[in-house]
Amino acid sequence: MDFIKKDIDRGNAIWIKAFENQDADLLADTFHTNGAVLGVNGKVIEGREAVRKHFKEWMAQIGKAYFTIETIDVYHVGDDVFEKGSYTLTIENGNQYEGKYIVEWKLEGNKYLFYRDIGI
């Protein structure tokens, strides 16, 4: 379980860095090839390249952004790993948003990557 938590911590650290640097490529590379973002509005962005495009557009729209991410729980069920957490997002204009999320992590090669990112 330790290597799973290390992959989750690594992925979340990259998420934070990617938004600070507006680097959609860095962020997309932490998603599974078939990864998806499931937005609170019901929109589903599926596939690494679609995720890359989505984040590139969103980052351009909001400007520099700063995340704090807190993992609350990690569940390992069979081959699936689920992370429950909370975040605070502060964007360049000073607006701040708080929320919760569920991420399903899936093994690709020898690393766990974002498979389903679900904002709740």
Biotite code that builds the C-alpha atoms (Angstrom):
import biotite.structure as struc

atoms = struc.array([
    struc.Atom([0.000, 0.000, 0.000], chain_id="A", res_id=1, res_name="MET", atom_name="CA", element="C"),
    struc.Atom([2.974, 2.346, 0.561], chain_id="A", res_id=2, res_name="ASP", atom_name="CA", element="C"),
    struc.Atom([3.859, 2.511, -3.144], chain_id="A", res_id=3, res_name="PHE", atom_name="CA", element="C"),
    struc.Atom([0.205, 3.317, -3.941], chain_id="A", res_id=4, res_name="ILE", atom_name="CA", element="C"),
    struc.Atom([0.218, 6.219, -1.487], chain_id="A", res_id=5, res_name="LYS", atom_name="CA", element="C"),
    struc.Atom([3.517, 7.439, -2.970], chain_id="A", res_id=6, res_name="LYS", atom_name="CA", element="C"),
    struc.Atom([1.967, 7.432, -6.460], chain_id="A", res_id=7, res_name="ASP", atom_name="CA", element="C"),
    struc.Atom([-1.077, 9.326, -5.152], chain_id="A", res_id=8, res_name="ILE", atom_name="CA", element="C"),
    struc.Atom([1.111, 11.884, -3.389], chain_id="A", res_id=9, res_name="ASP", atom_name="CA", element="C"),
    struc.Atom([3.229, 12.241, -6.545], chain_id="A", res_id=10, res_name="ARG", atom_name="CA", element="C"),
    struc.Atom([0.147, 12.700, -8.727], chain_id="A", res_id=11, res_name="GLY", atom_name="CA", element="C"),
    struc.Atom([-1.326, 15.302, -6.389], chain_id="A", res_id=12, res_name="ASN", atom_name="CA", element="C"),
    struc.Atom([1.989, 17.184, -6.192], chain_id="A", res_id=13, res_name="ALA", atom_name="CA", element="C"),
    struc.Atom([2.136, 17.259, -9.996], chain_id="A", res_id=14, res_name="ILE", atom_name="CA", element="C"),
    struc.Atom([-1.474, 18.528, -10.081], chain_id="A", res_id=15, res_name="TRP", atom_name="CA", element="C"),
    struc.Atom([-0.481, 21.440, -7.818], chain_id="A", res_id=16, res_name="ILE", atom_name="CA", element="C"),
    struc.Atom([2.676, 22.222, -9.806], chain_id="A", res_id=17, res_name="LYS", atom_name="CA", element="C"),
    struc.Atom([0.891, 21.972, -13.167], chain_id="A", res_id=18, res_name="ALA", atom_name="CA", element="C"),
    struc.Atom([-1.715, 24.564, -12.207], chain_id="A", res_id=19, res_name="PHE", atom_name="CA", element="C"),
    struc.Atom([0.875, 26.926, -10.730], chain_id="A", res_id=20, res_name="GLU", atom_name="CA", element="C"),
    struc.Atom([2.874, 26.701, -13.971], chain_id="A", res_id=21, res_name="ASN", atom_name="CA", element="C"),
    struc.Atom([-0.139, 26.407, -16.292], chain_id="A", res_id=22, res_name="GLN", atom_name="CA", element="C"),
    struc.Atom([1.342, 23.196, -17.685], chain_id="A", res_id=23, res_name="ASP", atom_name="CA", element="C"),
    struc.Atom([-1.489, 21.088, -19.081], chain_id="A", res_id=24, res_name="ALA", atom_name="CA", element="C"),
    struc.Atom([0.981, 18.671, -20.664], chain_id="A", res_id=25, res_name="ASP", atom_name="CA", element="C"),
    struc.Atom([2.536, 17.845, -17.288], chain_id="A", res_id=26, res_name="LEU", atom_name="CA", element="C"),
    struc.Atom([-0.897, 17.276, -15.771], chain_id="A", res_id=27, res_name="LEU", atom_name="CA", element="C"),
    struc.Atom([-2.245, 15.189, -18.661], chain_id="A", res_id=28, res_name="ALA", atom_name="CA", element="C"),
    struc.Atom([0.751, 12.874, -18.426], chain_id="A", res_id=29, res_name="ASP", atom_name="CA", element="C"),
    struc.Atom([-0.377, 11.862, -14.912], chain_id="A", res_id=30, res_name="THR", atom_name="CA", element="C"),
    struc.Atom([-3.656, 10.549, -16.356], chain_id="A", res_id=31, res_name="PHE", atom_name="CA", element="C"),
    struc.Atom([-4.152, 6.974, -17.481], chain_id="A", res_id=32, res_name="HIS", atom_name="CA", element="C"),
    struc.Atom([-4.380, 6.606, -21.276], chain_id="A", res_id=33, res_name="THR", atom_name="CA", element="C"),
    struc.Atom([-8.135, 6.073, -20.856], chain_id="A", res_id=34, res_name="ASN", atom_name="CA", element="C"),
    struc.Atom([-8.424, 8.511, -17.928], chain_id="A", res_id=35, res_name="GLY", atom_name="CA", element="C"),
    struc.Atom([-11.350, 10.869, -17.563], chain_id="A", res_id=36, res_name="ALA", atom_name="CA", element="C"),
    struc.Atom([-12.474, 13.979, -15.746], chain_id="A", res_id=37, res_name="VAL", atom_name="CA", element="C"),
    struc.Atom([-16.090, 13.869, -14.595], chain_id="A", res_id=38, res_name="LEU", atom_name="CA", element="C"),
    struc.Atom([-17.196, 17.427, -13.882], chain_id="A", res_id=39, res_name="GLY", atom_name="CA", element="C"),
    struc.Atom([-19.844, 18.502, -11.422], chain_id="A", res_id=40, res_name="VAL", atom_name="CA", element="C"),
    struc.Atom([-21.920, 19.711, -14.384], chain_id="A", res_id=41, res_name="ASN", atom_name="CA", element="C"),
    struc.Atom([-22.110, 16.161, -15.764], chain_id="A", res_id=42, res_name="GLY", atom_name="CA", element="C"),
    struc.Atom([-19.575, 16.746, -18.527], chain_id="A", res_id=43, res_name="LYS", atom_name="CA", element="C"),
    struc.Atom([-17.189, 13.843, -19.131], chain_id="A", res_id=44, res_name="VAL", atom_name="CA", element="C"),
    struc.Atom([-13.789, 14.441, -20.723], chain_id="A", res_id=45, res_name="ILE", atom_name="CA", element="C"),
    struc.Atom([-12.325, 11.062, -21.621], chain_id="A", res_id=46, res_name="GLU", atom_name="CA", element="C"),
    struc.Atom([-8.905, 10.063, -22.915], chain_id="A", res_id=47, res_name="GLY", atom_name="CA", element="C"),
    struc.Atom([-5.525, 11.588, -22.139], chain_id="A", res_id=48, res_name="ARG", atom_name="CA", element="C"),
    struc.Atom([-5.520, 13.901, -25.173], chain_id="A", res_id=49, res_name="GLU", atom_name="CA", element="C"),
    struc.Atom([-9.033, 15.196, -24.426], chain_id="A", res_id=50, res_name="ALA", atom_name="CA", element="C"),
    struc.Atom([-7.983, 15.746, -20.795], chain_id="A", res_id=51, res_name="VAL", atom_name="CA", element="C"),
    struc.Atom([-4.905, 17.653, -22.009], chain_id="A", res_id=52, res_name="ARG", atom_name="CA", element="C"),
    struc.Atom([-7.055, 19.910, -24.214], chain_id="A", res_id=53, res_name="LYS", atom_name="CA", element="C"),
    struc.Atom([-9.598, 20.478, -21.427], chain_id="A", res_id=54, res_name="HIS", atom_name="CA", element="C"),
    struc.Atom([-6.984, 21.530, -18.886], chain_id="A", res_id=55, res_name="PHE", atom_name="CA", element="C"),
    struc.Atom([-5.122, 23.700, -21.404], chain_id="A", res_id=56, res_name="LYS", atom_name="CA", element="C"),
    struc.Atom([-8.338, 25.622, -22.095], chain_id="A", res_id=57, res_name="GLU", atom_name="CA", element="C"),
    struc.Atom([-9.305, 25.844, -18.412], chain_id="A", res_id=58, res_name="TRP", atom_name="CA", element="C"),
    struc.Atom([-5.835, 27.009, -17.351], chain_id="A", res_id=59, res_name="MET", atom_name="CA", element="C"),
    struc.Atom([-5.878, 29.723, -20.043], chain_id="A", res_id=60, res_name="ALA", atom_name="CA", element="C"),
    struc.Atom([-9.284, 30.850, -18.792], chain_id="A", res_id=61, res_name="GLN", atom_name="CA", element="C"),
    struc.Atom([-8.517, 31.054, -15.055], chain_id="A", res_id=62, res_name="ILE", atom_name="CA", element="C"),
    struc.Atom([-4.844, 32.059, -15.123], chain_id="A", res_id=63, res_name="GLY", atom_name="CA", element="C"),
    struc.Atom([-2.372, 30.904, -12.511], chain_id="A", res_id=64, res_name="LYS", atom_name="CA", element="C"),
    struc.Atom([-4.040, 28.746, -9.894], chain_id="A", res_id=65, res_name="ALA", atom_name="CA", element="C"),
    struc.Atom([-2.954, 27.430, -6.538], chain_id="A", res_id=66, res_name="TYR", atom_name="CA", element="C"),
    struc.Atom([-4.310, 24.201, -5.110], chain_id="A", res_id=67, res_name="PHE", atom_name="CA", element="C"),
    struc.Atom([-4.037, 22.700, -1.684], chain_id="A", res_id=68, res_name="THR", atom_name="CA", element="C"),
    struc.Atom([-5.011, 19.046, -1.697], chain_id="A", res_id=69, res_name="ILE", atom_name="CA", element="C"),
    struc.Atom([-5.713, 16.847, 1.295], chain_id="A", res_id=70, res_name="GLU", atom_name="CA", element="C"),
    struc.Atom([-6.115, 13.106, 0.968], chain_id="A", res_id=71, res_name="THR", atom_name="CA", element="C"),
    struc.Atom([-8.699, 11.978, 3.517], chain_id="A", res_id=72, res_name="ILE", atom_name="CA", element="C"),
    struc.Atom([-8.868, 8.250, 2.790], chain_id="A", res_id=73, res_name="ASP", atom_name="CA", element="C"),
    struc.Atom([-7.484, 5.693, 0.354], chain_id="A", res_id=74, res_name="VAL", atom_name="CA", element="C"),
    struc.Atom([-9.405, 2.489, -0.373], chain_id="A", res_id=75, res_name="TYR", atom_name="CA", element="C"),
    struc.Atom([-7.885, -0.494, -2.145], chain_id="A", res_id=76, res_name="HIS", atom_name="CA", element="C"),
    struc.Atom([-10.547, -2.812, -3.562], chain_id="A", res_id=77, res_name="VAL", atom_name="CA", element="C"),
    struc.Atom([-9.217, -5.597, -5.763], chain_id="A", res_id=78, res_name="GLY", atom_name="CA", element="C"),
    struc.Atom([-7.261, -3.924, -8.571], chain_id="A", res_id=79, res_name="ASP", atom_name="CA", element="C"),
    struc.Atom([-8.923, -0.565, -7.974], chain_id="A", res_id=80, res_name="ASP", atom_name="CA", element="C"),
    struc.Atom([-7.691, 2.240, -5.731], chain_id="A", res_id=81, res_name="VAL", atom_name="CA", element="C"),
    struc.Atom([-9.947, 5.107, -4.671], chain_id="A", res_id=82, res_name="PHE", atom_name="CA", element="C"),
    struc.Atom([-8.876, 8.337, -3.011], chain_id="A", res_id=83, res_name="GLU", atom_name="CA", element="C"),
    struc.Atom([-11.282, 10.612, -1.165], chain_id="A", res_id=84, res_name="LYS", atom_name="CA", element="C"),
    struc.Atom([-10.065, 14.129, -0.510], chain_id="A", res_id=85, res_name="GLY", atom_name="CA", element="C"),
    struc.Atom([-10.682, 17.840, -0.291], chain_id="A", res_id=86, res_name="SER", atom_name="CA", element="C"),
    struc.Atom([-9.135, 20.810, -2.015], chain_id="A", res_id=87, res_name="TYR", atom_name="CA", element="C"),
    struc.Atom([-8.924, 24.558, -1.988], chain_id="A", res_id=88, res_name="THR", atom_name="CA", element="C"),
    struc.Atom([-8.374, 26.337, -5.285], chain_id="A", res_id=89, res_name="LEU", atom_name="CA", element="C"),
    struc.Atom([-7.272, 29.971, -5.376], chain_id="A", res_id=90, res_name="THR", atom_name="CA", element="C"),
    struc.Atom([-7.146, 31.506, -8.818], chain_id="A", res_id=91, res_name="ILE", atom_name="CA", element="C"),
    struc.Atom([-5.146, 34.466, -10.033], chain_id="A", res_id=92, res_name="GLU", atom_name="CA", element="C"),
    struc.Atom([-7.978, 36.975, -9.559], chain_id="A", res_id=93, res_name="ASN", atom_name="CA", element="C"),
    struc.Atom([-8.192, 36.028, -5.859], chain_id="A", res_id=94, res_name="GLY", atom_name="CA", element="C"),
    struc.Atom([-11.380, 33.964, -6.025], chain_id="A", res_id=95, res_name="ASN", atom_name="CA", element="C"),
    struc.Atom([-11.217, 30.880, -3.852], chain_id="A", res_id=96, res_name="GLN", atom_name="CA", element="C"),
    struc.Atom([-13.157, 27.639, -4.155], chain_id="A", res_id=97, res_name="TYR", atom_name="CA", element="C"),
    struc.Atom([-13.341, 24.644, -1.861], chain_id="A", res_id=98, res_name="GLU", atom_name="CA", element="C"),
    struc.Atom([-14.562, 21.195, -2.714], chain_id="A", res_id=99, res_name="GLY", atom_name="CA", element="C"),
    struc.Atom([-14.265, 17.481, -2.342], chain_id="A", res_id=100, res_name="LYS", atom_name="CA", element="C"),
    struc.Atom([-13.309, 14.822, -4.834], chain_id="A", res_id=101, res_name="TYR", atom_name="CA", element="C"),
    struc.Atom([-13.044, 11.122, -5.481], chain_id="A", res_id=102, res_name="ILE", atom_name="CA", element="C"),
    struc.Atom([-10.255, 9.825, -7.701], chain_id="A", res_id=103, res_name="VAL", atom_name="CA", element="C"),
    struc.Atom([-10.035, 6.313, -9.011], chain_id="A", res_id=104, res_name="GLU", atom_name="CA", element="C"),
    struc.Atom([-6.390, 5.431, -9.630], chain_id="A", res_id=105, res_name="TRP", atom_name="CA", element="C"),
    struc.Atom([-5.472, 2.708, -12.084], chain_id="A", res_id=106, res_name="LYS", atom_name="CA", element="C"),
    struc.Atom([-2.171, 0.989, -12.687], chain_id="A", res_id=107, res_name="LEU", atom_name="CA", element="C"),
    struc.Atom([-0.576, 1.690, -16.060], chain_id="A", res_id=108, res_name="GLU", atom_name="CA", element="C"),
    struc.Atom([2.840, 0.147, -16.447], chain_id="A", res_id=109, res_name="GLY", atom_name="CA", element="C"),
    struc.Atom([4.370, 0.371, -12.992], chain_id="A", res_id=110, res_name="ASN", atom_name="CA", element="C"),
    struc.Atom([2.583, 3.538, -11.764], chain_id="A", res_id=111, res_name="LYS", atom_name="CA", element="C"),
    struc.Atom([-0.857, 4.398, -10.517], chain_id="A", res_id=112, res_name="TYR", atom_name="CA", element="C"),
    struc.Atom([-2.307, 7.234, -12.600], chain_id="A", res_id=113, res_name="LEU", atom_name="CA", element="C"),
    struc.Atom([-5.494, 9.308, -12.458], chain_id="A", res_id=114, res_name="PHE", atom_name="CA", element="C"),
    struc.Atom([-8.205, 7.164, -14.040], chain_id="A", res_id=115, res_name="TYR", atom_name="CA", element="C"),
    struc.Atom([-11.404, 8.909, -12.951], chain_id="A", res_id=116, res_name="ARG", atom_name="CA", element="C"),
    struc.Atom([-11.278, 12.383, -11.403], chain_id="A", res_id=117, res_name="ASP", atom_name="CA", element="C"),
    struc.Atom([-14.699, 13.147, -9.958], chain_id="A", res_id=118, res_name="ILE", atom_name="CA", element="C"),
    struc.Atom([-15.522, 16.479, -8.374], chain_id="A", res_id=119, res_name="GLY", atom_name="CA", element="C"),
    struc.Atom([-18.270, 16.247, -5.754], chain_id="A", res_id=120, res_name="ILE", atom_name="CA", element="C"),
])
